[in-house]
């Protein structure tokens, strides 16, 4: 479970309601809930609405595969 999804569940907020608050698309919120917030810009935008720090939302994972 991602940090964004945890935060939304703690606030009992749906992805649709959150999308309306950040003036974004539900599909983008859904992807962020599944894969995590990866950019500082989006983390800052979401954190401003949720009242937390961007660092509380951003996922620091490396899912890229190397090709040899």
C-alpha positions as CSV (number, residue, x, y, z in Angstrom):
1,X,0.0,0.0,0.0
2,X,1.3,3.4,-0.9
3,X,1.7,6.4,1.4
4,X,-1.0,8.3,-0.5
5,X,-3.5,5.5,-0.2
6,X,-2.7,5.2,3.5
7,X,-3.3,8.9,4.0
8,X,-6.6,8.9,2.0
9,X,-7.9,5.9,4.0
10,X,-6.9,7.6,7.3
11,X,-8.9,10.6,6.3
12,X,-11.8,8.5,4.9
13,X,-11.5,10.3,1.6
14,X,-12.3,8.7,-1.7
15,X,-10.1,9.1,-4.7
16,X,-12.9,10.9,-6.5
17,X,-13.2,13.5,-3.7
18,X,-9.4,13.9,-3.6
19,X,-9.3,14.4,-7.3
20,X,-11.9,17.2,-7.1
21,X,-9.8,18.9,-4.3
22,X,-6.6,18.8,-6.3
23,X,-8.4,19.6,-9.6
24,X,-6.9,16.5,-11.2
25,X,-8.2,13.4,-13.0
26,X,-9.4,10.4,-11.0
27,X,-7.2,8.2,-13.2
28,X,-4.1,10.0,-12.2
29,X,-5.0,9.7,-8.5
30,X,-5.7,6.1,-9.0
31,X,-2.3,5.5,-10.5
32,X,-0.6,7.4,-7.7
33,X,-2.5,5.3,-5.1
34,X,-1.3,2.1,-6.9
35,X,2.2,3.0,-7.9
36,X,3.0,5.8,-5.4
37,X,3.8,9.5,-5.8
38,X,7.1,9.8,-7.6
39,X,7.7,13.5,-8.3
40,X,8.2,16.3,-5.9
41,X,5.8,18.5,-7.9
42,X,2.9,16.1,-7.4
43,X,3.9,15.4,-3.8
44,X,3.8,19.1,-3.1
45,X,0.4,19.5,-4.8
46,X,-1.2,16.6,-3.0
47,X,0.4,17.5,0.4
48,X,-1.0,21.1,0.2
49,X,-4.5,19.6,0.1
50,X,-3.9,16.9,2.6
51,X,-2.1,19.2,5.1
52,X,1.1,17.2,5.3
53,X,4.7,17.4,4.1
54,X,5.5,16.3,0.5
55,X,8.1,13.9,2.0
56,X,5.2,12.1,3.7
57,X,3.8,11.1,0.3
58,X,6.7,10.5,-2.0
59,X,7.7,6.9,-2.7
60,X,11.5,6.3,-2.9
61,X,11.6,3.1,-4.8
62,X,13.4,2.0,-7.9
63,X,11.2,-0.2,-10.1
64,X,13.2,0.2,-13.2
65,X,14.9,-2.9,-14.7
66,X,18.3,-2.7,-16.2
67,X,18.9,-4.2,-19.6
68,X,22.3,-5.7,-20.2
